């Protein structure tokens, strides 16, 4: 009887996955727009600055997404 109540309670809660997907896509699109706009100011400068910027811009989005994925799969 207790297992049935627990199953009913957990199925009534909304899954975090759709929320995480929506936030992740919206955040990634906003990040790409920001990084692209900022790249316009970096292009044409010293080659080392360009490489550094594009390496950072290419990797910086990973950390927020890791946190979002961990939040999505965590048990509430």
C-alpha positions as CSV (number, residue, x, y, z in Angstrom):
1,X,0.0,0.0,0.0
2,X,2.8,2.4,0.9
3,X,4.6,1.7,-2.4
4,X,1.4,2.5,-4.4
5,X,1.1,5.9,-2.6
6,X,4.7,6.7,-3.3
7,X,4.3,5.7,-7.0
8,X,1.2,7.9,-7.3
9,X,2.9,10.8,-5.7
10,X,6.0,10.7,-7.8
11,X,4.0,10.3,-11.1
12,X,1.9,13.3,-10.2
13,X,5.0,15.6,-10.1
14,X,6.2,17.1,-13.4
15,X,9.4,15.8,-14.7
16,X,12.3,18.2,-14.7
17,X,13.5,17.0,-18.1
18,X,11.2,19.2,-20.3
19,X,12.0,22.2,-18.2
20,X,15.7,21.6,-18.5
21,X,15.5,21.1,-22.2
22,X,13.5,24.4,-22.7
23,X,15.9,26.3,-20.4
24,X,19.0,24.7,-22.0
25,X,17.9,25.5,-25.6
26,X,16.9,29.1,-24.7
27,X,20.1,29.6,-22.8
28,X,22.3,28.1,-25.5
29,X,20.7,30.2,-28.2
30,X,21.1,33.4,-26.1
31,X,24.8,32.4,-25.4
32,X,25.5,31.8,-29.1
33,X,24.0,35.2,-30.0
34,X,26.1,36.9,-27.3
35,X,29.3,35.1,-28.2
36,X,28.8,35.9,-31.9
37,X,28.2,39.5,-31.2
38,X,31.2,39.7,-29.0
39,X,33.3,37.8,-31.6
40,X,32.7,40.7,-34.0
41,X,34.9,42.8,-31.8
42,X,37.7,40.2,-31.5
43,X,38.0,39.4,-35.2
44,X,40.9,41.2,-36.8
45,X,42.8,41.6,-33.6
46,X,45.9,39.7,-32.7
47,X,45.7,36.0,-33.7
48,X,46.5,34.9,-30.1
49,X,43.5,36.9,-28.8
50,X,41.3,35.3,-31.5
51,X,42.4,31.8,-30.6
52,X,41.9,32.4,-26.9
53,X,38.5,33.9,-27.4
54,X,37.2,31.1,-29.5
55,X,38.6,28.4,-27.3
56,X,36.9,30.1,-24.3
57,X,33.7,30.8,-26.1
58,X,33.6,27.2,-27.3
59,X,34.0,25.7,-23.9
60,X,32.3,28.3,-21.6
61,X,28.7,27.1,-22.2
62,X,29.6,23.6,-20.9
63,X,29.6,24.4,-17.2
64,X,26.1,25.8,-16.9
65,X,24.8,22.9,-19.0
66,X,26.4,20.4,-16.7
67,X,24.6,22.0,-13.7
68,X,21.3,22.1,-15.6
69,X,21.7,18.4,-16.5
70,X,22.6,17.4,-12.9
71,X,19.5,19.4,-11.7
72,X,17.3,17.6,-14.3
73,X,18.3,14.1,-13.3
74,X,18.4,14.7,-9.5
75,X,15.6,13.2,-7.5
76,X,13.3,15.7,-6.0
